[in-house]
């Protein structure tokens, strides 16, 4: 539960800061500034990869623990683990696609 509280304490202020930055209009005179879309995309991918890595690590740990306790069910647990890892990885890939589209928008 401490991790969830820490994540909320970090994520909420960042989201509150990000919204006004995205709403600002481009200054007259054009370029030279920071491309916030690319920075936001990089941050989003970092968060998605971090969350995906944590999820995959916990899923693998639980599956290995289950296989060690009941070797007879190892085949079913392994199949379920591979499917779960594919779903977790697909969510990270979706985050990559959304971040790339968001960076192209800005």
C-alpha positions in Angstrom: 0.0 0.0 0.0 3.0 2.3 0.6 3.9 2.0 -3.1 0.4 3.2 -4.1 0.6 6.2 -1.8 4.0 7.1 -3.1 2.8 6.8 -6.7 -0.1 9.0 -6.0 2.1 11.6 -4.2 4.4 11.7 -7.3 1.9 11.3 -10.2 -0.8 13.8 -9.1 1.4 16.8 -8.9 3.0 15.9 -12.2 -0.4 15.6 -13.9 -1.5 19.0 -12.4 1.7 20.6 -13.9 1.3 18.9 -17.3 -2.2 20.0 -18.0 -1.5 23.8 -18.1 1.7 23.2 -20.2 -0.3 21.3 -22.8 -2.9 24.0 -23.0 -0.5 26.9 -23.7 -0.4 28.3 -27.2 2.8 28.5 -29.2 4.6 31.7 -28.8 4.9 34.1 -31.7 8.1 33.7 -33.6 8.1 30.0 -33.8 10.7 27.4 -32.7 13.6 27.3 -30.3 11.5 26.1 -27.3 11.2 22.8 -25.6 9.0 20.3 -27.4 6.8 19.3 -24.5 5.0 16.6 -26.5 8.2 14.6 -26.9 9.1 15.0 -23.3 5.6 13.9 -22.2 5.8 10.9 -24.5 9.2 10.0 -23.0 7.8 10.3 -19.5 4.7 8.2 -20.4 6.8 5.5 -21.9 9.1 5.5 -18.9 6.1 5.1 -16.5 4.5 2.4 -18.7 7.8 0.4 -19.0 8.3 0.7 -15.2 4.8 -0.5 -14.5 5.1 -3.3 -17.0 8.4 -4.5 -15.6 7.0 -4.5 -12.1 4.0 -6.5 -13.2 6.0 -9.0 -15.2 8.4 -9.5 -12.3 5.6 -10.1 -9.9 3.7 -12.4 -12.3 6.9 -14.4 -12.9 7.7 -14.6 -9.2 4.2 -15.9 -8.4 4.3 -18.4 -11.2 7.6 -19.8 -10.2 6.5 -20.0 -6.6 3.3 -21.9 -7.7 5.4 -24.3 -9.8 7.7 -25.0 -6.9 4.9 -25.8 -4.6 3.0 -27.9 -7.1 5.2 -29.3 -9.8 2.3 -31.3 -11.3 0.6 -28.0 -12.3 3.7 -26.5 -13.9 2.5 -26.9 -17.4 -0.8 -25.1 -16.8 0.9 -22.4 -14.7 3.6 -21.9 -17.4 0.9 -21.5 -20.2 -1.0 -19.0 -18.1 2.2 -17.1 -17.3 3.1 -16.7 -20.9 -0.3 -15.4 -21.8 -0.3 -13.0 -18.9 3.2 -11.7 -19.9 2.0 -11.2 -23.4 -1.0 -9.1 -22.2 1.3 -7.0 -19.9 3.7 -6.4 -22.8 0.9 -5.5 -25.1 -0.2 -2.8 -22.7 3.3 -1.3 -22.7 3.2 -1.4 -26.6 -0.2 0.4 -26.6 1.3 3.0 -24.3 4.2 3.5 -26.8 1.7 3.9 -29.6 -0.4 6.4 -27.7 2.8 8.3 -26.6 4.0 8.5 -30.2 0.7 9.8 -31.4 0.6 12.3 -28.6 4.2 13.5 -29.5 3.1 13.9 -33.1 0.1 16.0 -32.0 2.2 18.6 -30.3 
